[in-house]
């Protein structure tokens, strides 16, 4: 079973719907009603819980009349949460390439958000979009594709790392905060998640404060970026910050933070014999990168 989708799809109605006494709506582009029911039952949902869960299996874009239909349902039933799984297929059916079309993604996200607003209500339902993250070195913990995805986040973005969830043995996952509009440091552990199967086939899910195991998940990505930067300077010689960001690609902010950390740790330094670019000397390798040193 997919760790990200199953946990988010399953936990939402079982816990949020029960907590707030309002239904949860699932807009599913990825699976089927049979798969959704299986996930809910694995996470403890009973037959009578079906009244708290609305499930729409979609093979079309949400726009025009269909967006108005969604808005009418939300106005009538006032769900506490709307879950959309997954963004890649939803945007493709909308007619945009979410890997390259920033304007198109912004338009799509705005239409979904507008449809999920409840007229006259003090608060709208939370909107949870399930997406794939970029595995590109230096990209940070961001959704794969256009930067508009991150810009469109009005609350928080989280990444679930580890797994996959097993029906036979306990699994530890790390919930990482990728972005938070309301404060909190980005790309930091938010919780340690333990998923443990029972003899009845159901899963027990426990959220704990972050620990060393959740920190390790982030450390591995950071070491990968540090190693990439040091390797570039060792192989190609001195380079400016802009050139390093361009060579690595992905999130410039994450790359600049990595450069600053490597300078502080003594792995790279300014080459005062080099030619200045933008008023600054280029960076050069000071010593080979040793992940064991960084983890010590």
C-alpha positions as CSV (number, residue, x, y, z in Angstrom):
1,X,0.0,0.0,0.0
2,X,1.2,3.5,-0.6
3,X,2.3,5.1,2.6
4,X,1.5,8.8,1.7
5,X,-1.9,8.3,0.1
6,X,-3.1,5.6,2.5
7,X,-2.2,7.5,5.6
8,X,-3.6,10.8,4.5
9,X,-6.7,9.3,2.8
10,X,-7.4,7.0,5.8
11,X,-6.6,9.2,8.7
12,X,-8.6,12.2,7.5
13,X,-12.1,10.9,7.9
14,X,-11.4,8.6,10.9
15,X,-9.9,11.4,13.0
16,X,-10.8,14.8,11.6
17,X,-14.4,14.0,10.8
18,X,-14.8,12.4,14.2
19,X,-13.2,15.3,15.9
20,X,-15.3,18.0,14.3
21,X,-18.5,16.1,13.5
22,X,-18.5,17.2,9.9
23,X,-18.0,15.1,6.8
24,X,-14.8,14.7,4.7
25,X,-14.9,14.8,0.9
26,X,-12.4,12.8,-1.1
27,X,-11.7,13.7,-4.7
28,X,-9.9,10.7,-6.0
29,X,-8.0,10.7,-9.3
30,X,-5.7,7.8,-8.4
31,X,-7.5,4.8,-7.0
32,X,-11.0,3.3,-6.7
33,X,-13.8,3.2,-4.2
34,X,-12.7,-0.4,-3.3
35,X,-9.2,0.7,-2.5
36,X,-10.5,3.7,-0.5
37,X,-12.8,1.5,1.6
38,X,-9.9,-1.0,2.2
39,X,-7.7,1.9,3.5
40,X,-10.4,3.2,5.8
41,X,-11.1,-0.2,7.3
42,X,-7.4,-0.8,7.8
43,X,-7.3,2.4,9.9
44,X,-10.3,1.5,12.0
45,X,-13.3,2.9,10.2
46,X,-16.6,1.0,10.8
47,X,-19.6,0.5,8.5
48,X,-21.5,3.3,10.1
49,X,-18.7,5.8,9.5
50,X,-19.7,5.9,5.8
51,X,-22.0,8.8,6.6
52,X,-19.1,10.9,7.5
53,X,-17.2,10.3,4.2
54,X,-18.1,11.4,0.8
55,X,-16.2,9.8,-2.1
56,X,-16.0,11.1,-5.7
57,X,-14.0,9.0,-8.2
58,X,-13.0,11.5,-10.9
59,X,-11.8,11.1,-14.5
60,X,-12.5,14.7,-15.6
61,X,-11.2,18.2,-14.8
62,X,-12.9,20.3,-12.1
63,X,-13.8,23.5,-14.0
64,X,-16.8,25.2,-15.3
65,X,-20.0,23.4,-14.5
66,X,-18.2,20.7,-12.5
67,X,-16.5,23.3,-10.3
68,X,-19.9,24.8,-9.7
69,X,-21.2,21.4,-8.8
70,X,-18.4,20.9,-6.3
71,X,-19.1,24.3,-4.8
72,X,-22.8,23.6,-4.4
73,X,-22.0,20.3,-2.6
74,X,-19.5,22.0,-0.3
75,X,-22.0,24.8,0.5
76,X,-24.7,22.2,1.3
77,X,-22.7,19.7,3.4
78,X,-20.0,22.0,4.8
79,X,-17.2,19.4,5.1
80,X,-14.3,19.9,7.5
81,X,-11.8,18.7,4.9
82,X,-11.5,18.2,1.2
83,X,-8.8,15.8,0.0
84,X,-7.6,15.7,-3.6
85,X,-5.5,12.8,-4.7
86,X,-3.5,13.4,-6.8
87,X,-2.4,16.7,-8.3
88,X,-0.5,15.3,-11.3
89,X,-3.6,13.6,-12.9
90,X,-6.0,16.4,-11.9
91,X,-3.9,19.1,-13.6
92,X,-3.3,17.0,-16.7
93,X,-7.0,16.5,-17.1
94,X,-7.4,20.3,-16.6
95,X,-5.1,20.7,-19.6
96,X,-1.9,22.0,-18.1
97,X,1.6,20.7,-17.6
98,X,2.3,21.1,-13.8
99,X,6.0,20.6,-14.5
100,X,6.3,23.8,-16.6
101,X,3.2,25.9,-16.5
102,X,3.2,28.2,-13.5
103,X,0.3,30.4,-14.7
104,X,-1.8,27.3,-15.5
105,X,-1.2,25.8,-12.1
106,X,-2.1,29.0,-10.3
107,X,-5.3,29.2,-12.3
108,X,-6.2,25.5,-11.5
109,X,-5.4,25.9,-7.8
110,X,-7.5,29.1,-7.6
111,X,-10.4,27.3,-9.2
112,X,-10.2,24.4,-6.7
113,X,-9.9,26.8,-3.7
114,X,-12.8,28.9,-4.9
115,X,-15.0,25.8,-5.3
116,X,-14.2,24.7,-1.8
117,X,-15.3,28.0,-0.1
118,X,-18.4,27.9,2.0
119,X,-20.6,31.0,1.4
120,X,-21.4,32.8,4.6
121,X,-19.3,30.5,6.8
122,X,-16.7,31.8,9.3
123,X,-14.2,29.2,8.0
124,X,-13.8,27.2,4.8
125,X,-12.9,23.5,4.8
126,X,-9.2,22.6,4.9
127,X,-8.0,21.6,1.4
128,X,-5.4,18.8,1.3
129,X,-3.7,18.2,-2.1
130,X,-1.7,15.0,-2.4
131,X,1.3,15.3,-4.7
132,X,4.7,13.8,-5.5
133,X,7.9,15.5,-4.3
134,X,10.9,16.3,-6.3
135,X,13.9,13.9,-5.8
136,X,16.3,16.3,-7.6
137,X,19.3,17.2,-5.6
138,X,19.0,20.7,-4.2
139,X,15.3,20.9,-4.7
140,X,14.4,20.9,-1.0
141,X,11.3,19.2,0.2
142,X,9.1,20.6,-2.5
143,X,6.3,19.3,-4.7
144,X,7.6,18.1,-8.1
145,X,7.1,20.7,-10.9
146,X,6.4,24.4,-11.0
147,X,7.3,26.8,-8.2
148,X,3.6,27.9,-8.2
149,X,2.8,24.8,-6.2
150,X,4.7,26.0,-3.2
151,X,3.4,29.6,-3.7
152,X,-0.2,28.3,-3.7
153,X,0.2,26.8,-0.2
154,X,-1.9,29.0,2.1
155,X,-1.4,26.8,5.2
156,X,1.3,24.2,5.5
157,X,3.0,21.7,3.3
158,X,4.3,18.4,4.7
159,X,6.3,15.5,3.3
160,X,5.9,11.9,4.6
161,X,9.2,10.1,4.2
162,X,10.2,6.4,4.9
163,X,8.2,3.3,4.6
164,X,6.5,1.8,2.7
165,X,3.8,0.9,5.2
166,X,3.8,-2.9,5.8
167,X,0.8,-5.1,6.7
168,X,3.1,-7.4,8.7
169,X,5.6,-5.3,10.6
170,X,5.8,-1.9,12.3
171,X,7.2,1.0,10.2
172,X,8.6,4.3,11.3
173,X,8.0,7.3,9.1
174,X,9.1,10.9,9.3
175,X,6.6,13.8,8.8
176,X,8.6,16.7,7.6
177,X,7.4,20.3,7.5
178,X,8.2,21.7,4.0
179,X,6.5,25.0,4.4
180,X,4.3,26.8,7.0
181,X,2.6,30.2,6.3
182,X,2.0,30.6,10.0
183,X,5.5,30.4,11.3
184,X,7.9,27.5,11.9
185,X,11.2,26.6,10.2
186,X,10.9,25.0,6.8
187,X,12.3,21.5,6.0
188,X,12.3,20.5,9.7
189,X,10.8,17.4,11.4
190,X,7.2,17.9,12.5
191,X,6.5,14.4,13.9
192,X,7.6,10.8,14.1
193,X,4.9,8.5,12.8
194,X,4.7,4.8,13.8
195,X,2.4,2.5,11.8
196,X,1.9,-0.9,13.4
197,X,-0.3,-3.7,12.1
198,X,-2.6,-5.7,14.4
199,X,-3.7,-9.3,14.2
200,X,-7.1,-8.2,12.9
201,X,-5.4,-6.6,9.9
202,X,-6.0,-3.1,11.1
203,X,-3.2,-0.5,11.5
204,X,-2.5,1.6,14.5
205,X,-1.0,4.9,13.8
206,X,0.8,7.0,16.4
207,X,2.2,10.5,16.1
208,X,5.1,11.4,18.4
209,X,7.4,14.4,18.8
210,X,10.4,14.3,16.3
211,X,13.3,12.2,17.4
212,X,16.7,11.2,16.0
213,X,15.2,8.9,13.4
214,X,13.2,11.8,11.8
215,X,16.2,14.0,11.9
216,X,18.2,11.3,9.9
217,X,15.7,11.5,7.0
218,X,16.5,15.2,6.5
219,X,20.3,14.7,7.2
220,X,20.5,12.3,4.3
221,X,19.1,14.8,1.8
222,X,21.3,17.6,3.2
223,X,24.5,15.4,3.0
224,X,23.6,14.6,-0.7
225,X,23.4,18.3,-1.5
226,X,26.6,19.1,0.4
227,X,28.4,16.3,-1.4
228,X,27.2,17.6,-4.8
229,X,28.4,21.1,-4.1
230,X,31.8,20.0,-2.9
231,X,32.2,17.6,-5.8
232,X,31.5,20.4,-8.3
233,X,34.2,22.6,-6.8
234,X,36.7,19.8,-6.6
235,X,36.1,18.7,-10.2
236,X,35.6,22.1,-12.0
237,X,37.4,24.5,-9.8
238,X,36.2,27.8,-8.2
239,X,32.7,29.0,-8.9
240,X,30.4,31.8,-7.9
241,X,27.3,31.3,-5.8
242,X,25.1,31.9,-8.8
243,X,27.0,29.3,-10.9
244,X,26.7,26.7,-8.1
245,X,23.0,27.3,-7.9
246,X,22.6,27.0,-11.6
247,X,24.7,23.8,-11.7
248,X,22.7,22.1,-8.9
249,X,19.3,23.3,-10.0
250,X,16.2,23.1,-7.8
251,X,15.7,25.5,-4.8
252,X,18.3,28.3,-4.8
253,X,17.5,29.1,-1.2
254,X,18.4,25.5,-0.1
255,X,21.6,25.6,-2.1
256,X,22.7,29.0,-0.6
257,X,22.0,27.6,2.9
258,X,24.1,24.6,2.1
259,X,26.9,26.7,0.8
260,X,26.8,28.8,4.0
261,X,26.9,25.6,6.1
262,X,29.8,24.2,4.1
263,X,31.8,27.4,4.6
264,X,31.1,27.3,8.4
265,X,32.2,23.7,8.5
266,X,35.4,24.4,6.6
267,X,34.7,22.4,3.5
268,X,34.7,25.3,1.1
269,X,36.1,28.9,1.2
270,X,36.3,32.1,-0.8
271,X,39.1,32.1,-3.4
272,X,40.7,35.5,-2.9
273,X,42.9,34.9,-5.9
274,X,39.9,34.5,-8.2
275,X,37.9,37.1,-10.1
276,X,35.0,38.7,-8.2
277,X,31.5,38.3,-9.5
278,X,28.8,40.6,-8.2
279,X,31.4,42.0,-5.7
280,X,32.2,38.6,-4.2
281,X,35.1,36.2,-4.7
282,X,34.2,32.7,-6.0
283,X,34.1,29.7,-3.8
284,X,36.7,26.9,-3.9
285,X,37.1,23.5,-2.2
286,X,39.0,23.7,1.1
287,X,39.0,19.9,1.9
288,X,37.2,16.8,0.7
289,X,33.6,16.4,2.0
290,X,33.2,13.8,4.7
291,X,29.6,13.0,5.6
292,X,30.8,11.2,8.7
293,X,32.3,14.4,9.9
294,X,29.1,16.3,9.3
295,X,27.0,13.8,11.2
296,X,29.4,13.6,14.1
